[in-house]
Amino acid sequence: MAKIQVTLVSGAVVDVETTDKIADDMVAAFARYVSGKRTPEKRTILTPSQSIYVDFSKAAIVRRAS
């Protein structure tokens, strides 16, 4: 398992625990958004009963914490 920390523009920090692959994909998606304003098209599925959508326009930092 891996932890993602999303720091919002407001300064609030949100932690998300997920698999290593999903963590890497979320960090890469944020990097693509920052470099070319390419917004992800869908939510990230964490488990069969959980998904997340991060509005990257409101995020300052998305990093893998572990």
C-alpha positions, 0 to 999 in steps of 0.5 A: 500500500502507498499513501498519497498526500494532496495539498490543496491551494487552501493549505489543507492536506488530504491523505489517500491510501491506495495501491502502489500503481494507483499512487504512481498514476495519480502523481503522474496525472497531476504532473501531466495536468501541471505541464499541459493542463490535461485534466483526467477524464475519470475518477480513480477507482481505489477499491470496488466500493471507493473512488476519488476525483481530485480537482487538480485546479484546486491542488497545489501538490500531489505527492507520494508519501510512502 
